[in-house]
Amino acid sequence: MYPAKVLKDGPPPGGKHASLNASLNASLNASLNASLNASLNAMILDANGFPGVFPKHKYEIVKRLQGLGHLCAMTGDGANAPTSSISLPSWFLSSLA
């Protein structure tokens, strides 16, 4: 039987149950992140456009598409935002000037 404090607060740090709990959480988080990344990449690839997207989200979309091997850029109101232009290669930015 476990004392009420252990049940409420969890295992003490450094105990055998604490390390098992940490490794289970780490593996669960890794598999969830991989699953979420795959489904988010699939949604981005299936989209016909991204209307009304904030500049920071445009940056994430472009970064993911480039990570999947696509050559892409962005347009719209947020294209001149500093976070958005970071995702474009410098040769592309200089050719626009």
Backbone as CSV, one residue per row, in Angstrom:
resi,resn,N_x,N_y,N_z,CA_x,CA_y,CA_z,C_x,C_y,C_z
1,MET,0.834,-1.178,0.000,0.000,0.000,0.000,0.880,1.243,0.000
2,TYR,0.528,2.221,-0.810,1.280,3.467,-0.871,0.694,4.484,0.098
3,PRO,1.548,5.274,0.747,1.035,6.356,1.589,0.309,7.389,0.728
4,ALA,-0.599,8.141,1.336,-1.389,9.140,0.608,-0.506,10.174,-0.070
5,LYS,0.623,10.553,0.544,1.510,11.564,-0.037,2.079,11.073,-1.371
6,VAL,2.454,9.812,-1.457,3.003,9.265,-2.698,1.932,9.254,-3.780
7,LEU,0.723,8.885,-3.423,-0.350,8.856,-4.407,-0.698,10.253,-4.901
8,LYS,-0.613,11.237,-4.000,-0.953,12.611,-4.376,0.165,13.269,-5.173
9,ASP,1.406,13.146,-4.709,2.538,13.866,-5.304,3.312,13.057,-6.330
10,GLY,3.053,11.782,-6.447,3.815,10.957,-7.366,5.048,10.406,-6.687
11,PRO,5.829,9.611,-7.404,7.008,8.998,-6.797,8.070,10.044,-6.489
12,PRO,8.893,9.789,-5.475,9.951,10.744,-5.150,10.983,10.800,-6.273
13,PRO,11.615,11.961,-6.473,12.634,12.072,-7.519,13.782,11.105,-7.263
14,GLY,14.271,10.496,-8.316,15.400,9.583,-8.204,15.009,8.153,-7.899
15,GLY,13.754,7.892,-7.575,13.311,6.527,-7.305,13.141,5.744,-8.596
16,LYS,13.009,4.417,-8.474,12.895,3.590,-9.681,11.618,3.887,-10.458
17,HIS,10.557,4.268,-9.758,9.309,4.576,-10.451,9.366,5.927,-11.154
18,ALA,10.139,6.858,-10.593,10.254,8.176,-11.217,10.951,8.068,-12.569
19,SER,12.020,7.270,-12.650,12.734,7.144,-13.923,11.888,6.405,-14.956
20,LEU,11.118,5.424,-14.524,10.227,4.718,-15.443,9.155,5.664,-15.962
21,ASN,8.599,6.466,-15.070,7.576,7.434,-15.447,8.138,8.443,-16.447
22,ALA,9.351,8.939,-16.204,9.967,9.916,-17.102,10.226,9.311,-18.478
23,SER,10.708,8.063,-18.521,10.992,7.451,-19.826,9.703,7.139,-20.583
24,LEU,8.653,6.744,-19.871,7.366,6.517,-20.537,6.805,7.814,-21.100
25,ASN,6.895,8.890,-20.322,6.422,10.188,-20.805,7.222,10.649,-22.010
26,ALA,8.540,10.453,-21.984,9.380,10.877,-23.100,9.032,10.107,-24.369
27,SER,8.849,8.791,-24.265,8.528,8.009,-25.466,7.122,8.327,-25.969
28,LEU,6.188,8.567,-25.055,4.835,8.937,-25.462,4.838,10.289,-26.158
29,ASN,5.568,11.260,-25.594,5.649,12.580,-26.222,6.300,12.503,-27.595
30,ALA,7.341,11.688,-27.737,8.014,11.560,-29.030,7.075,10.968,-30.075
31,SER,6.316,9.938,-29.701,5.409,9.331,-30.681,4.250,10.263,-31.008
32,LEU,3.759,11.012,-30.014,2.696,11.980,-30.284,3.187,13.091,-31.194
33,ASN,4.399,13.597,-30.937,4.953,14.656,-31.778,5.142,14.174,-33.208
34,ALA,5.630,12.957,-33.387,5.813,12.419,-34.735,4.470,12.281,-35.441
35,SER,3.470,11.814,-34.721,2.139,11.656,-35.302,1.531,13.005,-35.665
36,LEU,1.662,13.989,-34.769,1.127,15.320,-35.042,1.854,15.982,-36.208
37,ASN,3.177,15.826,-36.271,3.937,16.401,-37.382,3.513,15.792,-38.706
38,ALA,3.334,14.483,-38.734,2.933,13.818,-39.976,1.552,14.276,-40.422
39,SER,0.613,14.387,-39.486,-0.734,14.805,-39.880,-0.765,16.278,-40.268
40,LEU,0.035,17.117,-39.600,0.093,18.530,-39.969,0.723,18.698,-41.345
41,ASN,1.784,17.950,-41.624,2.396,18.003,-42.953,1.404,17.550,-44.023
42,ALA,0.628,16.515,-43.741,-0.371,16.035,-44.704,-1.446,17.090,-44.946
43,MET,-1.881,17.777,-43.887,-2.894,18.828,-44.051,-2.346,19.978,-44.886
44,ILE,-1.089,20.348,-44.668,-0.482,21.441,-45.433,-0.370,21.050,-46.901
45,LEU,0.049,19.813,-47.170,0.190,19.361,-48.554,-1.155,19.264,-49.269
46,ASP,-2.219,18.957,-48.548,-3.545,18.812,-49.155,-4.280,20.135,-49.328
47,ALA,-3.791,21.206,-48.725,-4.493,22.494,-48.770,-4.356,23.145,-50.142
48,ASN,-5.380,23.896,-50.529,-5.352,24.655,-51.782,-4.911,26.095,-51.570
49,GLY,-4.742,26.491,-50.345,-4.321,27.847,-50.011,-4.455,28.062,-48.522
50,PHE,-3.978,29.207,-48.065,-3.997,29.516,-46.639,-4.473,30.952,-46.434
51,PRO,-5.759,31.229,-46.639,-6.247,32.600,-46.466,-6.321,32.989,-44.993
52,GLY,-6.034,34.268,-44.718,-6.151,34.788,-43.363,-5.169,34.202,-42.377
53,VAL,-3.962,33.883,-42.829,-2.959,33.268,-41.966,-2.048,34.350,-41.396
54,PHE,-1.743,34.256,-40.106,-0.826,35.199,-39.472,0.589,34.982,-39.999
55,PRO,1.431,36.041,-40.009,2.799,35.905,-40.519,3.596,34.786,-39.855
56,LYS,3.459,34.609,-38.538,4.227,33.544,-37.879,3.770,32.163,-38.347
57,HIS,2.499,32.031,-38.711,2.018,30.754,-39.226,2.462,30.549,-40.672
58,LYS,2.542,31.653,-41.438,3.078,31.545,-42.803,4.508,31.028,-42.758
59,TYR,5.280,31.560,-41.811,6.667,31.119,-41.664,6.717,29.617,-41.384
60,GLU,5.858,29.126,-40.494,5.830,27.701,-40.156,5.418,26.862,-41.361
61,ILE,4.441,27.317,-42.123,3.984,26.582,-43.308,5.105,26.487,-44.337
62,VAL,5.765,27.618,-44.607,6.863,27.627,-45.583,8.012,26.755,-45.096
63,LYS,8.334,26.826,-43.813,9.420,26.019,-43.258,9.112,24.530,-43.405
64,ARG,7.867,24.142,-43.154,7.493,22.730,-43.289,7.538,22.284,-44.752
65,LEU,7.032,23.127,-45.662,7.068,22.773,-47.085,8.505,22.649,-47.580
66,GLN,9.378,23.561,-47.160,10.778,23.474,-47.547,11.421,22.225,-46.959
67,GLY,11.026,21.851,-45.736,11.534,20.631,-45.117,11.101,19.375,-45.854
68,LEU,9.972,19.462,-46.547,9.483,18.333,-47.348,10.050,18.341,-48.765
69,GLY,10.950,19.296,-49.055,11.607,19.336,-50.352,10.954,20.219,-51.388
70,HIS,9.995,21.041,-51.003,9.314,21.933,-51.938,10.005,23.290,-51.975
71,LEU,10.060,23.893,-53.158,10.547,25.259,-53.305,9.321,26.155,-53.220
72,CYS,9.269,27.019,-52.232,8.065,27.822,-52.038,8.416,29.190,-51.474
73,ALA,7.471,30.094,-51.614,7.577,31.447,-51.072,6.187,31.840,-50.608
74,MET,6.032,33.091,-50.168,4.727,33.528,-49.683,4.404,34.915,-50.189
75,THR,3.133,35.214,-50.235,2.673,36.549,-50.600,1.576,36.944,-49.632
76,GLY,1.184,38.192,-49.678,0.092,38.654,-48.828,0.542,39.751,-47.893
77,ASP,-0.349,40.140,-47.005,-0.073,41.245,-46.100,1.118,40.987,-45.196
78,GLY,1.356,39.751,-44.806,2.437,39.446,-43.880,3.758,39.134,-44.549
79,ALA,3.838,39.242,-45.880,5.059,38.848,-46.583,6.236,39.745,-46.239
80,ASN,5.974,40.985,-45.847,7.065,41.891,-45.511,7.418,41.861,-44.035
81,ALA,6.744,41.051,-43.263,7.047,40.940,-41.839,8.412,40.280,-41.669
82,PRO,9.184,40.699,-40.683,10.530,40.133,-40.500,10.525,38.621,-40.323
83,THR,9.544,38.071,-39.611,9.537,36.618,-39.416,9.241,35.886,-40.712
84,SER,8.519,36.506,-41.616,8.178,35.842,-42.873,9.346,35.851,-43.840
85,SER,10.068,36.964,-43.920,11.149,37.050,-44.901,12.343,36.197,-44.505
86,ILE,12.435,35.790,-43.254,13.537,34.929,-42.836,13.486,33.601,-43.580
87,SER,12.299,33.134,-43.918,12.177,31.817,-44.520,12.561,31.795,-45.996
88,LEU,12.705,32.950,-46.608,13.087,32.993,-48.015,14.604,33.020,-48.144
89,PRO,15.154,32.326,-49.139,16.604,32.355,-49.329,17.066,33.756,-49.719
90,SER,18.286,34.090,-49.350,18.791,35.440,-49.602,18.860,35.750,-51.095
91,TRP,19.155,34.747,-51.947,19.215,35.016,-53.389,17.842,35.398,-53.917
92,PHE,16.789,34.823,-53.328,15.432,35.154,-53.760,15.083,36.579,-53.359
93,LEU,15.446,36.952,-52.135,15.156,38.305,-51.660,15.920,39.345,-52.470
94,SER,17.184,39.046,-52.808,17.973,40.018,-53.562,17.479,40.136,-55.007
95,SER,16.896,39.068,-55.557,16.395,39.151,-56.931,15.109,39.966,-57.006
96,LEU,14.419,40.142,-55.876,13.211,40.957,-55.850,13.531,42.447,-55.807
97,ALA,14.707,42.800,-55.321,15.060,44.215,-55.145,15.378,44.888,-56.462
